[in-house]
Amino acid sequence: MSQPRWAVVVPVKPLSAAKSRLRGALPGVPHEELALALAADTVAAVRACPVVADVLVVTDDARVAAVARESGARTLPDLPAAGLNAAFRHGAAAAGGGWVAGLTADLPALRSAELAAALEAAQDGPAVRRYVADAPGDGTVLLTAPPGTPLEPRFGVASAAAHAASGALPLTGDWPTLRRDVDTPADLAAAVRLGLGPRTAVLAAGCAAGTPG
């Protein structure tokens, strides 16, 4: 059986407003550069995933859009301008009627093979929405929907429980780099231990012992 090809939606806030809890995580590194690196490494890993045909980056930030296009992603302006879930819905609507996934933009250690394994697992069993919880277990890093089914994102506080309550089924594979989103300096240190993507790694390498302060 041929492998269905995925469209992956990645919303990214304007860099000035993104990842506020990470401010100062890398001493001497401008915050917007760190936020851009997280998104750039995430998008590059998705673009390299063999089961992904289309990456749609939803953003109003010109620098993010330029970097995304350099990676081969499509970009969409955040026309709803109504937060993360509206951006996911907007991107999913533009993706067409095939398999679609929503992915957070703060996965700088993401390995393409782990994303491919999760997307393939989402196609096994009933054709329903699936989600992957983050490393702590209360958030969500990935939400998938089969053809003809709305994505219905519920990202935000306690989103794993919200997605489960909406009827989405959990995906529970061993995917540490997929589950390692980065919201705090401690999260970034954990991502360093997993191995950062190239753009974030360059920034982290300037800090003492190669780890964030």
C-alpha positions as CSV (number, residue, x, y, z in Angstrom):
1,M,0.0,0.0,0.0
2,S,1.3,3.4,-0.9
3,Q,2.1,5.7,2.0
4,P,-0.3,8.7,2.2
5,R,1.4,12.0,2.1
6,W,0.9,14.5,4.9
7,A,0.4,18.2,5.1
8,V,1.8,19.7,8.3
9,V,0.7,23.1,9.6
10,V,3.1,25.0,11.8
11,P,1.9,28.3,13.3
12,V,4.6,30.8,14.4
13,K,3.9,34.0,16.4
14,P,5.7,37.2,15.6
15,L,9.1,36.9,17.0
16,S,8.7,39.8,19.4
17,A,5.8,38.0,21.1
18,A,7.0,34.4,20.8
19,K,8.4,32.2,23.7
20,S,8.2,34.9,26.4
21,R,9.2,32.5,29.1
22,L,12.5,31.9,27.3
23,R,13.7,35.4,27.6
24,G,17.3,35.4,28.9
25,A,17.7,31.6,28.5
26,L,20.8,32.1,26.4
27,P,22.9,35.0,27.8
28,G,24.0,37.4,25.1
29,V,21.6,35.9,22.5
30,P,18.8,38.3,21.4
31,H,15.5,36.7,22.3
32,E,14.1,37.0,18.8
33,E,17.1,35.1,17.4
34,L,16.4,32.3,19.7
35,A,12.7,32.2,18.9
36,L,13.6,32.2,15.2
37,A,16.1,29.4,15.6
38,L,13.5,27.2,17.4
39,A,11.0,27.7,14.6
40,A,13.6,27.3,11.8
41,D,15.0,24.0,13.1
42,T,11.4,22.7,13.6
43,V,10.4,23.5,10.1
44,A,13.6,22.1,8.6
45,A,13.0,18.8,10.4
46,V,9.4,18.6,9.1
47,R,10.6,19.4,5.6
48,A,13.1,16.5,5.8
49,C,10.4,14.0,6.9
50,P,9.9,11.5,4.2
51,V,6.1,11.2,4.7
52,V,5.5,14.9,4.6
53,A,4.6,16.5,1.2
54,D,3.6,20.0,2.3
55,V,4.5,22.2,5.2
56,L,2.4,25.3,5.8
57,V,3.8,27.9,8.1
58,V,1.2,30.3,9.3
59,T,2.8,33.6,10.4
60,D,2.7,37.3,10.1
61,D,6.5,37.6,10.9
62,A,8.5,38.5,7.8
63,R,11.7,36.9,9.1
64,V,9.9,33.7,10.0
65,A,8.3,33.6,6.5
66,A,11.6,34.1,4.8
67,V,13.3,31.3,6.7
68,A,10.4,29.0,6.1
69,R,10.4,29.6,2.4
70,E,14.1,29.0,2.3
71,S,13.4,25.5,3.8
72,G,10.8,24.8,1.1
73,A,7.7,25.4,3.2
74,R,4.7,27.4,2.1
75,T,3.7,30.4,4.1
76,L,0.3,31.8,4.9
77,P,-0.4,35.1,6.6
78,D,-2.3,34.7,9.9
79,L,-5.5,36.1,8.6
80,P,-7.7,35.1,11.5
81,A,-5.3,36.8,13.9
82,A,-7.2,35.1,16.7
83,G,-4.6,32.9,18.4
84,L,-2.9,29.6,18.0
85,N,-6.0,27.4,17.4
86,A,-7.4,29.8,14.8
87,A,-4.0,29.7,13.0
88,F,-4.1,25.9,13.0
89,R,-7.6,25.9,11.5
90,H,-6.6,28.4,8.9
91,G,-3.5,26.3,7.8
92,A,-5.5,23.1,7.8
93,A,-8.2,24.7,5.6
94,A,-5.5,25.6,3.1
95,A,-3.9,22.2,3.2
96,G,-6.6,20.5,1.1
97,G,-8.5,17.3,1.9
98,G,-5.8,14.8,2.7
99,W,-4.1,13.7,5.9
100,V,-3.2,16.9,7.9
101,A,-1.3,17.5,11.1
102,G,-0.8,20.5,13.4
103,L,2.7,20.8,15.0
104,T,4.0,23.3,17.5
105,A,7.0,25.4,16.3
106,D,9.2,24.9,19.4
107,L,10.8,21.5,18.8
108,P,14.4,22.3,18.1
109,A,15.7,18.8,18.7
110,L,13.0,17.2,16.4
111,R,14.2,14.2,14.4
112,S,12.5,13.6,11.1
113,A,12.4,9.9,11.7
114,E,10.4,10.3,14.9
115,L,7.9,12.6,13.2
116,A,7.5,10.0,10.4
117,A,6.9,7.2,13.0
118,A,4.2,9.2,14.8
119,L,2.5,10.2,11.5
120,E,2.5,6.6,10.4
121,A,1.1,5.5,13.7
122,A,-1.7,8.0,13.3
123,Q,-2.8,6.1,10.2
124,D,-3.1,2.8,11.9
125,G,-6.5,1.7,13.3
126,P,-9.6,3.8,13.2
127,A,-9.6,6.9,11.0
128,V,-9.8,9.4,13.8
129,R,-8.0,12.4,15.2
130,R,-4.8,11.5,17.2
131,Y,-2.5,13.6,19.4
132,V,1.0,13.3,20.9
133,A,1.4,14.8,24.3
134,D,4.5,16.7,25.3
135,A,7.2,15.4,27.6
136,P,5.4,16.5,30.8
137,G,2.2,14.9,29.5
138,D,-0.3,17.8,29.9
139,G,0.4,19.7,26.6
140,T,0.2,18.7,23.0
141,V,2.9,18.8,20.3
142,L,1.2,17.1,17.4
143,L,-2.5,16.7,16.4
144,T,-3.5,14.7,13.3
145,A,-6.7,14.3,11.3
146,P,-7.6,11.9,8.5
147,P,-9.0,13.0,5.2
148,G,-12.5,14.5,5.6
149,T,-12.1,15.1,9.3
150,P,-11.6,18.6,10.7
151,L,-8.4,19.1,12.8
152,E,-10.4,20.7,15.7
153,P,-7.3,22.0,17.6
154,R,-7.5,22.7,21.3
155,F,-3.9,23.8,22.0
156,G,-3.2,25.7,25.1
157,V,-3.3,25.0,28.9
158,A,-4.0,21.3,29.5
159,S,-4.4,20.7,25.8
160,A,-3.7,16.9,26.0
161,A,-6.8,16.5,28.2
162,A,-8.8,18.8,26.0
163,H,-7.9,16.9,22.9
164,A,-8.8,13.6,24.6
165,A,-12.1,15.1,25.7
166,S,-12.8,16.1,22.1
167,G,-12.5,12.5,20.9
168,A,-8.9,12.4,19.7
169,L,-6.9,9.3,20.7
170,P,-3.4,9.5,22.2
171,L,-0.3,8.3,20.3
172,T,2.1,6.9,22.9
173,G,5.3,6.0,21.0
174,D,8.8,6.5,22.2
175,W,9.5,9.8,20.4
176,P,11.6,12.0,22.8
177,T,12.6,14.6,20.3
178,L,9.0,15.0,19.1
179,R,7.7,15.4,22.7
180,R,10.4,17.9,23.7
181,D,8.8,21.3,23.2
182,V,10.7,24.3,24.6
183,D,8.9,26.8,26.8
184,T,11.4,27.4,29.6
185,P,15.2,27.4,30.1
186,A,14.9,23.9,31.7
187,D,13.1,22.7,28.6
188,L,15.9,24.1,26.4
189,A,18.5,22.4,28.6
190,A,16.7,19.1,28.0
191,A,16.6,19.7,24.3
192,V,20.3,20.4,24.3
193,R,20.8,16.9,25.8
194,L,18.8,15.4,23.0
195,G,20.8,17.2,20.4
196,L,19.6,20.5,18.9
197,G,19.0,21.3,15.3
198,P,21.8,23.3,13.6
199,R,20.4,26.8,14.0
200,T,19.6,26.5,17.7
201,A,22.8,24.6,18.3
202,V,24.9,27.5,17.0
203,L,23.3,29.9,19.5
204,A,23.6,27.4,22.4
205,A,27.2,26.8,21.6
206,G,28.0,30.3,22.7
207,C,27.0,29.6,26.2
208,A,29.1,28.1,29.0
209,A,29.6,24.4,28.5
210,G,27.2,24.5,25.6
211,T,24.1,24.6,27.8
212,P,21.7,27.5,28.5
213,G,22.2,29.5,31.6
